[in-house]
Amino acid sequence: MKSDPDRYLKVFIEEVLRLESPVQSLMRATAKDVELSGVTIPAGSLINIRFAAANRDERRFDNPDALDLDRPRAGGHMAFCSGKHHCLGAPLAGRELHWSLNALVDRIDSMWFAEGKNGFSYQYMLRAMKSLHIQFKAK
């Protein structure tokens, strides 16, 4: 990404959102009996729609577990849902990511995870790390 931020930054942001969506799922209850792929889901059942699974669907994304800076249609993920449930804050989140990462690329030479300080554990329900310790070398 550092070699050509104008080319790679947008795709990097979309790939990170696809791989580490802030909201991983959506809970809903069925209002009536529903048949899905030959399985009946009774009315009143609680279902969990997994955006995280959709974002790693190999039918949609080649090599779905990899961060690919040359991925075509990198924005075709469910990080912010879609349709009438699309997150109203998605454009703001995208701009914040763009400008903060752009500033980071402009100001640091290299960065790495601080040795022995990261447990890489997540908060309950959201894909937010409890803490992340990094070190860097400024330009």
ABEGO torsion letter per residue (X at the ends): XAABAAAAAAAAAAAAAAABBABABBBBBBABBBBBGGBBBBBGBBBBBBAAAAAABAAABBGAABBBAABBGAAABAAAEBEAABBAAAAAAAAAAAAAAAAAAAABABBBBBBGABAGBBBBGBBBBABBBBBBBBX
